[in-house]
Amino acid sequence: MAQCTAPREGHRTASAAANCPACRYKSRYGGSYGGGYGGGYGGGYSPSPSPSYRASSGRGASTVKAKWSKPTSTVYYTPVEARALEPIRETVEKRASLPDVRELFLCHAWADRLDDATKLYNLLIARNVSVWFSEKDIPLGSSFLREIDRGLAKSRVGIVLVTPALLTRLPSGGVADRELSALLATDQLVPIVHNTTYDALRMVSPLLASRNGLSTEDDSLEIVADKLAELVKTS
């Protein structure tokens, strides 16, 4: 019996439905497909999407659950995101047994410390993610660079909050540039592109731009935090 392709490819257009071996005849003989996958099929049949698939809202591509997602998870990724984050997840699992290790190290521009960086930090903390954040973890009077070095060593994954402020600071060097250089030498790095684009990042740091990460051009910062929380949680 011919298998319906809707769970994999969707029936968002009449031509897509017409190419489905199971539904093409409905398309030809008066079946109605509505505005997309899951609409009326003429014969009263309305299939449900696979648990690992759904139509993307606004990005023009399907979204999937990651291999590390729990069955009850409501977090979805683009296929590119899921593939790009697989090596990071492997690093998380390898480092899960290390003692006194934070789940994330947050690298950010100094100008973002009281604004976007703090907002992302608070979103992650609300999701029970342990985060090394300079505003919270560097005691007064201590060596700034030494504490950052310790923070990097004691974190499973590093995220770099890429904002217009970071793009302005990177060419002139500084603390964020040193943090980034250390992270680029590892397989622990996830760029979080916020209020800017990968194209703009590529003009400043082609090496960082070559690392696929997450972007608020596609998702809200809250959804990015959901994805990061799921990525680093091992239990």
Residue pairs with C-beta under 8 A, 6 or more apart in sequence:
1 22
2 21
2 22
3 21
3 22
4 20
4 22
4 23
4 47
5 11
5 19
5 20
5 21
5 22
6 20
6 23
6 37
6 47
6 49
7 47
7 49
7 50
7 53
8 50
8 53
8 62
9 16
9 20
9 62
10 16
10 36
10 37
10 55
10 62
11 17
11 20
11 23
11 33
11 36
11 37
11 39
12 35
12 36
12 37
12 55
14 27
14 33
17 23
17 24
17 26
17 27
17 31
17 33
18 24
18 27
18 28
20 27
23 31
23 41
26 41
26 42
26 43
27 33
29 42
30 42
31 41
31 42
31 43
32 39
32 40
32 41
32 42
33 39
33 40
33 41
34 40
36 55
37 49
37 55
38 46
38 47
38 48
38 49
38 55
39 46
40 46
41 47
49 55
51 65
51 71
52 64
52 65
53 62
53 63
53 64
54 62
54 63
54 76
55 62
55 63
56 62
56 63
56 76
56 78
59 78
59 218
61 78
61 79
62 78
62 79
63 76
63 77
63 78
63 79
64 76
64 77
64 78
64 79
64 82
65 73
65 75
65 76
65 77
65 82
66 75
66 77
66 82
66 85
66 86
66 89
66 230
66 231
67 82
67 86
67 89
68 89
68 230
68 231
69 75
69 230
73 230
75 223
75 226
75 227
75 230
77 85
77 227
78 218
80 212
81 212
81 214
81 227
83 212
84 211
84 212
84 213
85 190
85 212
85 227
85 231
87 187
88 157
88 187
88 188
88 189
88 190
88 231
89 231
90 187
91 156
91 157
91 186
91 187
91 188
92 103
92 156
92 157
92 231
92 232
92 234
93 234
95 101
95 156
96 156
96 234
98 156
100 154
101 154
101 155
101 156
102 130
102 131
102 132
102 151
102 154
102 155
102 156
103 129
103 130
103 131
103 155
103 156
103 157
103 232
103 233
104 124
104 129
104 130
104 131
104 132
104 155
104 156
104 157
104 158
104 159
104 228
104 232
105 131
105 132
105 151
105 152
105 155
105 157
105 158
105 159
105 179
105 183
105 188
106 117
106 120
106 121
106 124
106 131
106 132
106 133
106 134
106 158
106 159
106 161
107 158
107 159
107 160
107 161
107 176
107 179
107 180
107 183
108 116
108 117
108 134
108 160
108 161
108 163
108 166
108 176
109 117
109 161
109 163
109 165
109 166
109 168
109 169
109 176
110 165
110 169
110 174
110 175
110 176
111 165
111 168
111 169
112 161
112 163
112 165
112 166
113 134
113 135
114 135
116 161
116 163
116 194
116 195
116 221
117 133
117 135
117 161
118 135
119 221
120 161
120 192
120 194
120 221
120 224
120 225
121 131
121 133
121 135
121 136
123 221
123 222
123 225
124 131
124 225
124 228
124 229
125 131
126 225
127 225
127 226
127 229
128 229
128 233
129 225
129 228
129 229
129 232
129 233
132 151
132 152
132 154
132 155
134 144
134 147
134 148
134 151
137 147
137 151
138 144
138 147
138 148
139 147
144 175
145 175
145 178
148 175
148 178
148 179
149 182
152 158
152 179
152 182
152 183
155 188
156 188
156 232
157 188
157 189
157 190
157 231
157 232
158 179
158 183
158 186
158 188
158 189
158 190
159 189
159 190
159 191
159 192
159 213
159 228
160 166
160 179
160 180
160 183
160 189
160 190
160 191
160 192
160 208
160 213
161 192
161 194
162 191
162 192
162 193
162 194
162 196
162 201
162 208
163 194
163 195
163 196
164 195
164 196
164 200
166 176
167 196
167 200
167 201
167 204
169 176
169 177
170 176
170 177
170 180
170 204
170 205
171 204
180 205
180 208
183 189
184 207
184 208
184 211
189 208
189 211
190 211
190 213
190 214
190 228
190 231
191 201
191 208
191 209
191 211
191 212
191 213
191 214
192 213
192 214
192 215
192 216
192 224
192 228
193 201
193 213
193 214
193 215
193 216
193 217
194 215
194 216
194 221
195 216
197 215
197 217
198 209
198 215
201 208
201 209
202 209
214 224
214 227
214 228
215 224
216 224
219 227
